[in-house]
Amino acid sequence: MNTIIQLDREELRSEFRTCLRELINEIRELPAQPEPPKRMTVEDTVQYFRDNGIPITKSKLYKDSMLKTIPVEKFGKRLVFDRKKIDEWIGERTVAKSKVNNIATERLAREANRKI
């Protein structure tokens, strides 16, 4: 059985404020996400990509490094990735949805013109 409580405007505001304060305190108590390091290993970089919604495998990262299609530095025999350069690289390859729609529209128009 549900209980119905009747509150006037001030009581409702008071309850709302109390709930918000409790929620804000809970959020503040959440552990802070550690910032990724400025320089990342292959494993760190793969995880960084995945955390940003970009599925990539370790072997793909090695292949891109070998082909110099991704910014990478070598420290001895180890591959090291600069987070700032990786962020810029991701930004250069990210296409806005509207741009994708425009590209698709242009291709369709070209195809239609060819068939006419």
LONULO-281802 format. One record per residue (C-alpha): x, y, z; residue in one letter. Coordinates in pm, 1 decimal, m for minus. Layout:
+----------+----------+----------+------+
!       px !       py !       pz ! rest !
+----------+----------+----------+------+
!        X !        Y !        Z !    a !
...
+----------+----------+----------+------+
END
This chain:
+----------+----------+----------+------+
!       px !       py !       pz ! rest !
+----------+----------+----------+------+
!      0.0 !      0.0 !      0.0 !    m !
!    133.4 !    343.5 !    m94.5 !    n !
!    121.1 !    633.2 !    145.5 !    t !
!     23.8 !    972.6 !     14.4 !    i !
!    176.7 !   1272.1 !    190.0 !    i !
!     39.7 !   1618.6 !    144.8 !    q !
!    290.7 !   1902.8 !    167.9 !    l !
!    251.1 !   2272.7 !    127.5 !    d !
!    486.8 !   2467.8 !    m97.9 !    r !
!    744.9 !   2550.2 !    173.7 !    e !
!    755.0 !   2193.2 !    306.5 !    e !
!    804.4 !   2064.3 !    m47.0 !    l !
!   1091.0 !   2310.5 !   m105.0 !    r !
!   1249.3 !   2207.2 !    223.9 !    s !
!   1228.4 !   1836.2 !    134.0 !    e !
!   1363.1 !   1905.7 !   m212.3 !    f !
!   1659.6 !   2102.4 !    m71.7 !    r !
!   1733.4 !   1824.8 !    178.2 !    t !
!   1734.1 !   1563.2 !    m99.3 !    c !
!   1958.7 !   1780.0 !   m316.1 !    l !
!   2207.6 !   1836.2 !    m32.7 !    r !
!   2223.4 !   1461.8 !     32.8 !    e !
!   2274.6 !   1390.7 !   m336.8 !    l !
!   2547.1 !   1655.3 !   m366.6 !    i !
!   2727.3 !   1510.4 !    m63.7 !    n !
!   2709.2 !   1161.8 !   m215.8 !    e !
!   2855.7 !   1292.2 !   m540.8 !    i !
!   3137.8 !   1468.7 !   m356.0 !    r !
!   3223.7 !   1145.9 !   m176.3 !    e !
!   3261.9 !    954.3 !   m502.2 !    l !
!   3623.9 !    874.6 !   m578.1 !    p !
!   3774.6 !   1114.1 !   m830.0 !    a !
!   3872.3 !    967.2 !  m1164.2 !    q !
!   4249.9 !    972.7 !  m1189.6 !    p !
!   4376.3 !   1181.8 !  m1477.2 !    e !
!   4556.6 !    973.5 !  m1739.3 !    p !
!   4932.1 !   1023.9 !  m1743.1 !    p !
!   5085.0 !   1266.8 !  m1991.6 !    k !
!   5294.4 !    987.1 !  m2138.8 !    r !
!   5128.1 !    649.8 !  m2188.7 !    m !
!   5243.3 !    297.5 !  m2262.6 !    t !
!   5077.1 !     83.4 !  m2527.4 !    v !
!   4846.9 !    m73.0 !  m2266.3 !    e !
!   4758.6 !    268.9 !  m2119.7 !    d !
!   4686.6 !    406.0 !  m2467.2 !    t !
!   4458.9 !    115.4 !  m2559.8 !    v !
!   4266.5 !    169.4 !  m2235.3 !    q !
!   4254.7 !    546.1 !  m2298.2 !    y !
!   4103.2 !    488.1 !  m2642.2 !    f !
!   3847.9 !    245.8 !  m2499.2 !    r !
!   3757.7 !    487.4 !  m2218.0 !    d !
!   3688.9 !    748.1 !  m2488.4 !    n !
!   3462.1 !    511.7 !  m2681.1 !    g !
!   3713.4 !    416.5 !  m2950.2 !    i !
!   3754.9 !     40.4 !  m2980.9 !    p !
!   4113.5 !    m48.0 !  m3066.8 !    i !
!   4330.6 !   m350.7 !  m3016.2 !    t !
!   4689.3 !   m364.6 !  m2907.4 !    k !
!   4793.6 !   m509.0 !  m3242.7 !    s !
!   4615.5 !   m226.9 !  m3432.2 !    k !
!   4797.6 !     27.7 !  m3216.3 !    l !
!   5132.8 !   m140.9 !  m3290.3 !    y !
!   5050.1 !   m148.2 !  m3663.0 !    k !
!   4953.8 !    221.4 !  m3668.0 !    d !
!   5274.1 !    302.2 !  m3478.7 !    s !
!   5482.9 !    111.4 !  m3729.9 !    m !
!   5309.6 !    286.2 !  m4022.0 !    l !
!   5350.5 !    624.8 !  m3848.6 !    k !
!   4976.5 !    693.8 !  m3878.8 !    t !
!   4951.3 !    772.5 !  m3508.2 !    i !
!   5178.9 !   1004.8 !  m3306.3 !    p !
!   5429.4 !    791.9 !  m3118.1 !    v !
!   5775.2 !    830.8 !  m2967.6 !    e !
!   6030.0 !    570.4 !  m2873.0 !    k !
!   6200.6 !    553.7 !  m2538.1 !    f !
!   6467.3 !    293.5 !  m2589.1 !    g !
!   6273.9 !     m2.2 !  m2727.2 !    k !
!   5942.9 !    108.0 !  m2575.3 !    r !
!   5668.5 !    295.5 !  m2753.6 !    l !
!   5544.0 !    601.6 !  m2567.8 !    v !
!   5232.7 !    800.5 !  m2655.9 !    f !
!   5182.2 !   1164.5 !  m2561.4 !    d !
!   4824.3 !   1209.5 !  m2437.3 !    r !
!   4793.4 !   1563.4 !  m2577.2 !    k !
!   4905.9 !   1451.1 !  m2923.3 !    k !
!   4670.4 !   1152.2 !  m2906.5 !    i !
!   4380.3 !   1383.5 !  m2817.1 !    d !
!   4467.3 !   1607.3 !  m3114.2 !    e !
!   4495.3 !   1302.7 !  m3339.8 !    w !
!   4153.2 !   1179.1 !  m3227.9 !    i !
!   4005.2 !   1526.5 !  m3282.1 !    g !
!   4141.6 !   1542.5 !  m3637.8 !    e !
!   3974.3 !   1211.4 !  m3721.1 !    r !
!   3643.2 !   1276.3 !  m3550.5 !    t !
!   3371.0 !   1368.3 !  m3795.3 !    v !
!   3061.7 !   1553.3 !  m3679.5 !    a !
!   2731.1 !   1383.9 !  m3757.6 !    k !
!   2617.1 !   1675.8 !  m3972.7 !    s !
!   2936.5 !   1647.5 !  m4176.3 !    k !
!   2874.7 !   1275.4 !  m4228.3 !    v !
!   2522.5 !   1352.0 !  m4347.7 !    n !
!   2657.6 !   1616.2 !  m4588.1 !    n !
!   2913.9 !   1371.6 !  m4726.1 !    i !
!   2645.5 !   1107.3 !  m4779.1 !    a !
!   2415.5 !   1360.7 !  m4948.2 !    t !
!   2693.7 !   1476.1 !  m5181.1 !    e !
!   2776.4 !   1117.2 !  m5277.9 !    r !
!   2412.7 !   1040.9 !  m5349.9 !    l !
!   2385.3 !   1355.5 !  m5562.4 !    a !
!   2697.2 !   1261.5 !  m5760.2 !    r !
!   2565.6 !    909.2 !  m5818.8 !    e !
!   2229.7 !   1048.9 !  m5930.2 !    a !
!   2399.5 !   1288.7 !  m6172.7 !    n !
!   2605.1 !   1007.2 !  m6323.3 !    r !
!   2295.9 !    800.0 !  m6392.8 !    k !
!   2112.1 !   1087.2 !  m6561.2 !    i !
+----------+----------+----------+------+
END
